[in-house]
Amino acid sequence: MTYTEEQLENIRKMASVYMTITEIASILQLPKEELHQDIMMLESPANIAYFSGKNATKLLLRKQEIELAKVGSPLALENCRAALLDMEDDE
């Protein structure tokens, strides 16, 4: 499917607040199955927009979690440890 720049920006914005693909498709009035396929296709414009938005918020949350871990939050420490292990598994 071909997306307009406005649609791609809306996909990015909605993904940044963790809206599901189904919710995004509904709001933008796009076929859910087609949007899902496009998002799962590596390097497609929809994939780039979706994961860019999602990962931008993920980055902010990880930074916040690290700050909480630095001041001794047990849950933040555990979450940071799990994130580090995930990172190492991916290397």
C-alpha positions as CSV (number, residue, x, y, z in Angstrom):
1,M,0.0,0.0,0.0
2,T,1.2,3.5,-0.7
3,Y,0.9,5.9,2.3
4,T,0.8,9.7,2.3
5,E,3.3,11.6,4.4
6,E,0.4,12.6,6.7
7,Q,-0.6,9.0,7.2
8,L,3.0,8.0,8.0
9,E,3.4,10.8,10.4
10,N,0.1,9.8,12.1
11,I,1.3,6.2,12.3
12,R,4.5,7.4,13.9
13,K,2.7,9.6,16.4
14,M,0.2,6.9,17.4
15,A,2.9,4.2,17.7
16,S,4.8,6.6,20.0
17,V,1.9,6.4,22.5
18,Y,1.7,2.6,22.1
19,M,-1.5,2.4,20.1
20,T,-2.0,-1.0,18.6
21,I,-1.9,-1.6,14.8
22,T,-5.6,-2.4,15.0
23,E,-6.3,0.9,16.7
24,I,-4.1,2.8,14.2
25,A,-5.8,1.2,11.3
26,S,-9.2,2.0,12.7
27,I,-8.5,5.7,13.3
28,L,-6.8,6.1,9.9
29,Q,-9.5,4.0,8.2
30,L,-7.0,1.6,6.7
31,P,-7.4,-2.1,6.2
32,K,-6.0,-3.7,9.4
33,E,-4.5,-6.7,7.7
34,E,-2.8,-4.6,5.0
35,L,-1.3,-2.1,7.6
36,H,-0.1,-5.0,9.7
37,Q,1.6,-6.7,6.7
38,D,3.2,-3.4,5.7
39,I,4.5,-2.7,9.2
40,M,6.0,-6.2,9.4
41,M,7.8,-5.7,6.0
42,L,11.3,-4.6,6.8
43,E,12.3,-1.1,5.6
44,S,8.8,-0.3,4.3
45,P,7.6,3.3,5.0
46,A,5.0,2.0,7.4
47,N,7.5,-0.2,9.2
48,I,9.9,2.8,9.6
49,A,7.2,5.1,10.8
50,Y,5.7,2.6,13.3
51,F,9.0,1.5,14.8
52,S,10.4,5.0,14.8
53,G,7.5,6.2,16.9
54,K,7.5,3.2,19.2
55,N,11.2,3.3,19.8
56,A,11.3,7.0,20.4
57,T,9.1,6.6,23.4
58,K,10.9,3.4,24.5
59,L,14.1,5.4,24.5
60,L,12.6,8.1,26.8
61,L,11.2,5.5,29.1
62,R,14.6,3.6,29.3
63,K,16.4,6.8,30.1
64,Q,13.9,7.5,32.9
65,E,14.3,4.0,34.2
66,I,18.0,4.4,34.3
67,E,17.7,7.6,36.3
68,L,15.4,5.8,38.8
69,A,17.9,2.9,39.0
70,K,20.7,5.3,39.8
71,V,18.8,6.4,42.9
72,G,18.1,2.9,44.0
73,S,14.7,1.9,42.8
74,P,14.6,-1.9,43.1
75,L,12.1,-2.3,40.3
76,A,14.1,0.1,38.0
77,L,17.3,-1.8,38.8
78,E,15.7,-5.1,37.9
79,N,14.2,-3.7,34.7
80,C,17.6,-2.2,33.7
81,R,19.2,-5.5,34.3
82,A,16.7,-7.3,32.1
83,A,17.1,-4.7,29.4
84,L,20.9,-5.1,29.5
85,L,20.5,-8.9,29.2
86,D,18.2,-8.5,26.3
87,M,20.8,-6.2,24.7
88,E,23.6,-8.7,25.2
89,D,21.4,-11.5,23.8
90,D,20.9,-9.4,20.7
91,E,24.6,-8.8,20.1
